[in-house]
């Protein structure tokens, strides 16, 4: 109370109320020697002695702030990383701490911040990604009404994802939640382009059945050329529209409404 002050009463001034705190004057509490000499401590049997008789009063460096977490004292160590992925860094840091740091009894370590958000996002993606693939499969099956053609389109998805991984490596991108969302969008675009290819293959096959002749290698070549070469424009329109929709939904579309500022788009 003498050094840090303590509110002992309050004063009423009209509609206002102010707390009245009691403490030693600044001259008595600004110098350790003055505190040791002038601050008096009451004894159980009566009488007083200077504080310096029963305690060492000195200046020392203490904690800048006192923080608590779940009712326990907590100390935060802030770490900024660059030029690498967050999950990989934290995994290596956890191994290093577990190997080299021995915690006393009652101490514990928790990894929080962006890493905690990343772990939550991973847990959700473990549900969202399989659900997305299952939904793509269902929509394809409802469109083709054939398991074979549906599986052909689904088998094209890993090749598209491999290309995305190569592009990440070439551009030096790190794995993140935004990249995972971009891969989900990429799976949808790959399925769309696969559907365009199969549509023209099916049309060529139907034409051969109408003309009552077998589906030859020449017909297959023409169907592939029509589906892949002469239909580049609708495919590009599909890809660009999907890219812009994703940028708009994720808030990455630039102020000019044309450029995308997100790393997966770049």
C-alpha positions in Angstrom: 0.0 0.0 0.0 2.8 2.4 0.8 4.7 1.9 -2.4 2.1 0.8 -4.9 -0.9 2.7 -3.4 -4.2 1.3 -2.4 -7.7 2.8 -2.7 -9.0 3.3 0.9 -12.1 5.4 0.3 -13.9 7.5 -2.4 -14.9 11.1 -2.6 -18.2 12.4 -4.0 -18.2 15.6 -6.0 -21.7 16.2 -7.3 -22.5 13.3 -9.7 -18.8 12.3 -9.8 -17.0 9.8 -7.6 -13.2 9.5 -7.3 -11.1 6.9 -5.5 -8.7 8.2 -2.8 -5.5 6.2 -2.8 -2.9 6.3 0.0 0.9 5.9 -0.6 4.3 7.3 0.5 5.5 10.5 -1.1 7.7 10.1 -4.2 10.9 11.0 -2.2 10.4 8.0 0.1 9.5 5.5 -2.7 11.9 6.4 -5.5 15.2 5.4 -3.8 15.9 1.9 -2.4 17.8 3.4 0.6 14.9 5.6 1.5 12.5 2.7 1.3 14.8 0.6 3.5 15.3 3.4 6.0 11.9 5.2 6.2 9.4 2.4 5.6 8.4 1.1 8.9 7.1 -2.5 9.5 4.9 -3.4 12.5 6.1 -6.2 14.7 3.7 -8.9 16.1 4.6 -7.9 19.7 4.2 -4.2 19.1 6.6 -1.6 17.9 8.1 -1.0 14.4 11.4 -1.5 12.7 12.7 -0.1 9.4 12.1 -2.4 6.4 15.9 -2.6 5.8 16.3 -4.5 9.0 14.3 -7.5 7.8 14.7 -7.3 4.0 17.1 -6.4 1.3 15.8 -3.5 -0.8 17.4 -3.1 -4.2 16.7 -2.4 -7.8 16.5 -5.4 -10.1 15.2 -6.2 -13.6 11.8 -7.9 -13.5 9.2 -9.0 -16.0 8.0 -6.2 -18.3 4.5 -7.6 -18.2 2.8 -10.4 -16.2 0.5 -12.5 -18.3 -1.7 -15.4 -17.4 -3.3 -18.2 -19.5 -5.9 -20.5 -18.0 -5.2 -19.2 -14.5 -1.4 -19.9 -14.8 1.5 -17.5 -15.4 2.5 -17.5 -19.1 5.6 -16.2 -21.0 5.3 -15.7 -24.8 8.2 -16.1 -27.2 7.4 -14.5 -30.6 9.1 -16.0 -33.7 8.9 -14.6 -37.2 9.9 -16.9 -40.1 10.6 -16.2 -43.8 11.3 -18.2 -47.0 9.9 -21.4 -45.7 6.6 -23.0 -44.7 5.2 -22.5 -41.2 4.2 -26.1 -40.5 7.7 -27.4 -41.4 9.4 -24.8 -39.2 7.2 -25.5 -36.2 7.7 -29.3 -36.5 11.5 -28.8 -36.5 11.3 -26.3 -33.6 9.1 -28.8 -31.6 11.7 -31.5 -32.1 14.5 -29.2 -31.0 12.7 -28.0 -27.9 11.8 -31.6 -26.9 15.4 -32.7 -27.4 17.4 -29.8 -25.8 15.0 -28.1 -23.3 14.1 -29.8 -20.0 11.0 -28.3 -18.5 10.9 -28.1 -14.6 7.9 -29.6 -12.8 4.8 -27.5 -13.4 6.0 -26.0 -16.7 4.5 -26.7 -20.1 4.9 -25.5 -23.7 2.2 -24.7 -26.2 2.5 -23.6 -29.8 0.0 -20.9 -30.7 -0.5 -18.0 -33.1 -0.6 -18.6 -36.9 0.4 -22.2 -36.4 -2.7 -22.9 -34.3 -4.8 -21.5 -37.0 -3.0 -23.6 -39.6 -3.7 -26.8 -37.5 -7.4 -25.9 -37.3 -7.5 -25.3 -41.1 -5.8 -28.7 -41.7 -8.3 -30.5 -39.6 -11.1 -28.9 -41.6 -9.4 -29.6 -44.9 -9.2 -33.3 -44.0 -13.0 -33.2 -44.2 -13.5 -30.7 -47.0 -11.1 -32.2 -49.5 -12.6 -35.8 -49.5 -16.1 -34.3 -49.5 -15.2 -32.1 -52.5 -13.8 -35.1 -54.4 -16.9 -37.1 -53.6 -19.2 -34.3 -54.7 -17.2 -34.0 -58.0 -17.6 -37.7 -58.5 -21.3 -37.6 -57.9 -21.9 -34.6 -60.2 -19.9 -36.3 -63.0 -21.9 -39.5 -62.5 -25.2 -37.7 -62.7 -24.0 -36.0 -65.9 -22.6 -39.1 -67.8 -24.7 -41.8 -66.2 -21.7 -44.1 -66.7 -19.1 -45.2 -64.2 -16.4 -45.6 -66.9 -16.5 -42.0 -68.1 -16.7 -40.7 -64.6 -13.6 -42.6 -63.6 -11.8 -41.3 -66.7 -12.4 -37.7 -65.6 -11.5 -38.4 -62.0 -8.2 -40.0 -63.1 -7.3 -36.8 -64.8 -7.3 -34.9 -61.5 -4.0 -36.3 -60.1 -2.2 -35.2 -63.2 -3.5 -31.6 -62.8 -2.4 -31.6 -59.2 1.1 -32.8 -60.1 1.3 -29.8 -62.5 0.3 -27.5 -59.6 3.0 -29.0 -57.3 5.6 -28.4 -60.0 4.5 -24.8 -60.4 4.7 -24.3 -56.7 8.3 -25.6 -56.7 9.2 -23.5 -59.7 7.8 -20.2 -58.3 9.1 -21.0 -54.7 5.7 -20.9 -53.0 5.2 -22.5 -49.6 2.4 -24.8 -48.6 -0.5 -22.9 -46.9 -4.2 -22.9 -46.5 -4.5 -20.5 -49.6 -2.6 -23.0 -51.7 -4.8 -25.9 -50.5 -7.9 -23.9 -51.5 -6.3 -23.2 -54.9 -5.8 -27.0 -55.4 -9.4 -27.6 -54.6 -10.3 -25.0 -57.3 -7.8 -26.7 -59.6 -9.5 -30.0 -59.2 -12.8 -28.5 -60.2 -11.3 -26.9 -63.3 -9.5 -30.1 -64.3 -12.8 -31.9 -64.0 -14.5 -29.3 -66.2 -11.9 -29.6 -69.0 -12.1 -33.4 -68.8 -15.8 -33.1 -69.3 -15.3 -31.0 -72.4 -13.0 -33.6 -73.9 -15.4 -36.5 -73.2 -18.3 -34.6 -74.7 -16.6 -34.3 -78.1 -15.4 -37.9 -77.9 -19.0 -39.0 -77.1 -20.3 -36.9 -80.0 -17.8 -38.5 -82.4 -18.8 -42.0 -81.1 -22.5 -41.2 -81.6 -21.8 -40.0 -85.1 -20.2 -43.3 -85.9 -23.1 -45.2 -84.5 -25.5 -43.1 -86.5 -23.5 -43.9 -89.7 -23.4 -47.5 -88.6 -19.6 -47.9 -88.8 -17.0 -48.8 -86.3 -15.1 -46.2 -84.3 -11.7 -46.1 -85.9 -8.4 -44.6 -85.0 -9.1 -41.8 -87.5 -12.3 -41.0 -85.7 -10.5 -41.0 -82.3 -7.8 -38.7 -83.7 -10.4 -36.3 -85.1 -12.3 -36.3 -81.8 -9.2 -35.6 -79.8 -8.2 -32.7 -82.2 -11.7 -31.2 -82.0 -11.9 -31.6 -78.2 -8.3 -30.4 -77.5 -7.2 -28.1 -80.3 -10.3 -26.5 -81.8 -12.0 -26.0 -78.4 -9.2 -24.2 -76.7 -11.3 -21.0 -76.4 -14.1 -22.5 -74.4 -11.6 -24.2 -72.2 -9.7 -21.0 -71.6 -13.0 -19.2 -70.8 -13.8 -21.9 -68.3 -10.4 -21.7 -66.6 -10.4 -17.9 -66.5 -13.9 -17.7 -65.2 -13.1 -20.2 -62.5 -9.9 -18.3 -61.6 -11.8 -15.0 -61.3 -14.6 -16.5 -59.2 -12.1 -18.0 -56.8 -10.2 -14.7 -56.5 -13.4 -12.7 -55.9 -14.6 -15.2 -53.3 -11.3 -15.2 -51.4 -10.9 -11.4 -51.6 -7.7 -11.6 -53.7 -9.1 -9.7 -56.7 -7.2 -6.5 -57.2 -8.8 -3.0 -57.3 -8.8 -3.1 -61.1 -11.1 -6.2 -60.9 -8.6 -7.9 -63.3 -5.5 -8.8 -61.4 -5.3 -11.3 -58.6 -3.0 -10.6 -55.6 -3.2 -14.1 -54.1 0.0 -16.2 -54.2 -1.8 -19.3 -55.8 -3.0 -17.0 -58.6 0.4 -15.6 -59.2 
